[in-house]
Amino acid sequence: MPIKADMTGPLAGPGTHAPRHKVALIVNTRSGSLVDADSEAAIRSLVEACRSQLIDVFEVADDFEAACIAAHECGADAIAIAGGDGTARSVMQMLTKRGCRAALVPLPLGTANILPHRLYGDRDAETILSELETYRADDIDAGLVNGEYFIVAAAVGFPAVMGRAREAMRPGGRRDALWTTWRRMRVAFKHMFIPRIRFKMRSGRTVTRFRASGAFFAVNDSLSGFAGIDPPGARTPVLQCIAFRLRGMWDFFGLGIEALVRGLGHSRRTRILEGERVVMTSRRALPVMLDGEPGFAHHHARIRVVPEAVRVLRPPE
């Protein structure tokens, strides 16, 4: 449903302010909080919030790639993404790989809203769109797992399986959601106490090898608040890693208590590492979770940092 709007002024470069952006809106009505009978009303509310800047709206549910290409080529210098974390990550990946330099605006319309909260705090979607004129473009670092981008964090091993269990309970999901959730939780607990994943983390000329049953990875300081650890001091993009090696249920409960009291980074059941790249191997397919969206990788997976990979709009500090 095309909507024409005022198209004045190009997007300024990173770190500067733009008087007015030309906005395209990508919508996934089958994702996040838009999966309900009021999805049309929700979209109308988003359109009204940025009507003076909006030039077009694209629905990705029927043809994801075509919608992303159309948004890339429509002349917008800012692309807002209405959907869940999976939609935001997938759109960002496709547009970034196409060399799109429009600034992206992931809206908090999903379940976890990991990336929107990282960029915009507690602002709702309408507030973000209404404030776009005051936002600035910023190129942020990203992580890459076997060619798949993540912006905030990636999980490997049993935490990713737990994420798949959570996904089964999403609105509009499977009919046997409770049974599927229980089955996936059993698999997660089964692998929690088996350090079957081999890691090799490189930092400069130093290579650290270890085994774990699961791990979280993040770019720069994304894990700092979550884990209660200090952010890296260097400006060079770096991978942070929290690896888990649990021996039994007592370790599992102890880890939960320590996480609440001191943060995961200060638990004796975790290991904290930093480096530039990681190689993971396992005899089985590796469960992964990228920015809250679960999936699987091959038996052999690589993680590295891509500096300034994604351009976003964010509020001035």
C-alpha positions in Angstrom: 0.0 0.0 0.0 2.0 2.9 -1.3 1.9 6.2 0.7 3.6 9.2 -0.7 5.2 11.8 1.7 7.5 14.7 1.8 11.0 13.7 0.5 13.3 16.5 1.6 16.9 16.1 2.5 19.3 13.2 2.3 20.4 11.1 5.2 23.4 12.5 6.9 26.5 10.4 7.6 27.3 8.6 10.9 27.4 10.9 13.9 25.5 13.7 12.3 21.8 14.8 12.4 19.4 14.8 9.5 16.6 17.3 9.3 14.2 14.8 7.8 14.4 11.2 6.7 12.6 9.5 3.8 11.2 6.4 5.5 10.2 3.0 4.1 8.3 0.6 6.4 8.8 -3.2 6.2 6.0 -5.1 7.9 5.7 -8.8 8.8 2.1 -9.4 9.9 2.9 -13.0 10.7 5.5 -12.0 13.3 5.7 -10.6 16.8 2.7 -8.7 18.2 1.2 -8.2 14.7 -0.1 -11.8 14.7 -3.6 -10.9 15.8 -6.9 -9.6 14.5 -5.8 -6.0 15.1 -2.7 -6.1 12.9 -4.2 -3.6 10.4 -5.0 -1.1 13.2 -1.4 -1.5 14.5 0.0 -0.8 11.0 -2.2 2.2 10.6 -0.9 3.5 13.9 2.7 3.1 12.7 1.9 4.8 9.4 0.4 7.8 11.3 3.4 8.1 13.5 5.7 8.8 10.6 3.3 9.8 7.8 5.1 13.1 7.0 8.3 11.1 6.2 6.8 7.8 4.9 7.1 7.0 1.2 6.0 3.3 1.1 5.0 0.2 3.0 6.2 -3.3 2.1 4.7 -6.6 3.4 7.3 -9.4 3.7 5.0 -12.3 4.7 4.3 -13.4 1.1 7.7 -12.7 -0.6 10.4 -11.8 1.9 13.2 -11.2 -0.6 11.1 -9.2 -3.1 9.9 -6.9 -0.3 13.4 -6.3 1.0 14.6 -5.5 -2.5 11.8 -3.1 -3.1 12.5 -1.3 0.1 16.1 -1.1 -0.8 15.3 0.4 -4.2 12.4 2.7 -3.4 14.6 5.7 -2.5 14.3 5.6 1.3 17.3 6.6 3.4 15.7 5.0 6.5 14.0 1.6 6.7 11.8 0.8 9.7 11.2 -2.9 10.4 7.9 -3.9 12.0 8.0 -7.5 13.3 9.8 -9.7 15.8 13.5 -10.2 16.5 13.7 -12.8 13.7 12.2 -10.4 11.1 14.6 -7.6 12.2 17.7 -9.8 12.0 16.7 -11.3 8.7 15.9 -8.0 7.1 19.1 -6.5 8.4 21.1 -9.4 7.0 19.6 -9.3 3.6 19.9 -5.5 3.2 23.4 -5.4 4.5 24.6 -8.2 2.2 23.0 -6.2 -0.7 25.1 -3.2 0.2 22.2 -1.2 1.4 23.3 2.0 3.1 19.9 3.2 4.3 19.8 3.3 8.1 17.7 0.6 9.6 15.2 1.0 12.5 14.1 -2.2 14.2 10.8 -1.6 16.0 9.9 -3.4 19.3 7.0 -5.5 18.0 8.2 -8.9 19.0 8.4 -11.0 22.1 11.9 -10.3 23.4 12.7 -7.2 21.3 16.4 -7.7 22.0 17.8 -5.3 19.4 15.2 -2.5 19.7 15.8 -2.4 23.5 19.5 -2.2 22.9 19.1 0.8 20.6 16.0 2.6 21.9 15.5 1.5 25.5 11.8 1.3 26.6 10.4 3.5 23.7 7.5 1.9 21.9 7.3 1.7 18.1 5.1 4.8 17.6 7.4 6.9 19.8 10.5 5.8 17.8 8.9 6.6 14.5 7.7 10.0 15.7 11.2 10.9 16.9 13.1 9.8 13.8 13.9 13.4 12.8 16.1 13.7 15.9 17.9 10.4 15.5 21.4 10.1 14.0 22.9 7.4 11.7 25.5 5.1 13.3 27.4 2.2 11.9 27.5 -0.6 14.5 29.6 -3.8 14.6 28.0 -7.2 14.1 29.0 -10.8 14.6 29.0 -13.4 11.9 28.2 -17.1 12.4 28.8 -19.2 9.3 27.6 -16.2 7.2 24.6 -15.3 9.4 24.6 -12.0 11.2 23.8 -11.2 14.8 23.9 -7.8 16.4 23.5 -8.3 20.1 24.3 -11.9 21.1 24.5 -15.4 19.9 24.0 -18.6 22.0 25.4 -22.0 21.3 24.5 -25.4 22.8 21.9 -25.9 25.5 20.9 -22.2 25.9 19.9 -22.2 22.2 17.8 -25.4 22.8 16.0 -23.6 25.6 15.4 -20.8 23.2 13.7 -23.2 20.8 11.5 -24.4 23.7 10.4 -20.8 24.3 9.6 -20.4 20.6 7.1 -23.3 20.7 5.0 -21.2 23.0 4.7 -18.1 20.8 1.2 -16.9 19.8 0.0 -18.6 16.5 2.5 -21.4 17.0 2.1 -25.2 17.0 -1.0 -26.9 18.2 1.1 -29.3 20.4 3.0 -26.3 21.9 3.1 -27.7 25.5 4.3 -31.1 24.4 6.9 -29.6 22.0 8.1 -27.2 24.8 8.5 -30.1 27.2 10.4 -32.3 24.7 12.8 -29.5 23.8 13.4 -28.7 27.5 14.3 -32.4 28.1 16.8 -32.2 25.2 18.3 -29.0 26.7 18.7 -30.6 30.1 20.2 -33.7 28.5 22.9 -31.7 26.8 23.5 -29.3 29.7 25.8 -31.5 31.6 27.7 -32.9 28.6 30.6 -30.7 27.4 30.4 -32.0 23.9 31.3 -28.7 22.0 34.9 -28.0 21.3 35.9 -24.3 21.1 39.1 -22.7 19.8 39.2 -18.9 20.5 41.9 -16.7 19.0 43.1 -13.5 20.5 46.1 -12.0 18.7 48.7 -14.8 18.6 47.1 -16.6 21.6 44.8 -19.6 21.0 42.6 -20.9 23.8 41.0 -24.3 23.6 38.2 -25.5 25.8 35.1 -27.6 26.0 31.6 -26.6 27.1 28.0 -27.6 26.9 26.9 -24.1 25.9 28.1 -20.5 25.5 26.9 -16.9 24.9 28.8 -14.7 22.4 28.5 -10.9 22.0 30.2 -8.1 20.1 32.0 -5.5 22.3 30.1 -4.8 25.6 26.7 -6.4 24.8 27.1 -9.0 27.5 28.5 -6.7 30.1 25.2 -5.7 31.8 23.7 -9.2 31.3 26.6 -11.0 32.8 27.9 -8.4 35.3 31.3 -8.2 33.8 33.4 -5.2 32.8 33.2 -4.1 29.1 36.3 -4.5 27.0 38.7 -1.6 27.3 40.0 -1.7 23.7 38.2 0.2 20.9 38.9 -2.6 18.4 35.8 -4.8 18.0 36.1 -7.9 20.1 34.0 -11.0 20.8 33.0 -11.6 24.4 32.3 -15.2 25.4 30.7 -16.8 28.5 31.1 -20.6 28.4 29.2 -23.0 30.7 30.5 -26.3 32.0 28.0 -27.8 34.5 28.4 -31.2 36.1 24.9 -31.7 37.5 21.7 -30.2 38.8 23.4 -28.6 41.8 25.6 -26.6 39.4 22.5 -25.6 37.4 20.7 -24.2 40.5 23.9 -22.7 41.8 24.5 -20.9 38.5 21.0 -19.4 38.7 21.6 -18.1 42.2 25.0 -16.7 41.3 23.5 -15.0 38.2 20.9 -13.3 40.3 23.3 -12.2 43.0 26.6 -11.4 41.2 26.0 -11.9 37.5 27.0 -14.9 35.3 30.5 -13.4 34.8 31.4 -14.0 38.4 30.3 -17.6 38.7 32.8 -20.4 39.2 30.7 -22.4 36.8 31.4 -20.1 33.8 34.5 -19.1 31.9 34.9 -15.6 30.5 37.0 -15.1 27.4 37.6 -12.4 24.7 39.1 -12.7 21.2 38.7 -11.9 17.6 37.3 -15.1 16.3 36.1 -18.5 17.4 35.9 -22.0 15.8 33.4 -24.5 17.2 33.2 -28.2 16.4 30.8 -31.0 17.5 29.8 -34.4 16.4 26.2 -33.3 16.2 24.6 -30.3 14.5 25.1 -27.2 16.7 22.0 -25.5 18.1 22.4 -21.7 17.8 20.3 -18.7 18.7 21.1 -15.4 17.0 19.5 -12.3 18.6 16.9 -14.4 20.2 16.0 -16.5 17.1 16.9 -20.2 17.3 18.2 -22.4 14.6 21.0 -24.9 13.8 24.6 -24.6 12.4 26.8 -27.3 10.9 29.1 -29.5 13.0 31.8 -26.9 12.3 31.0 -23.2 12.9 33.0 -20.0 12.9 32.2 -16.7 14.6 34.0 -13.5 13.8 33.4 -9.7 14.2 32.4 -7.5 11.2 33.3 -3.9 12.1 30.7 -1.3 11.3 28.6 -3.8 9.4 25.1 -2.4 9.9 23.8 1.2 9.7 21.0 2.1 12.1 19.2 5.2 13.4 19.6 5.8 17.1 18.8 8.5 19.6 21.6 11.1 20.3 23.3 10.3 23.6 
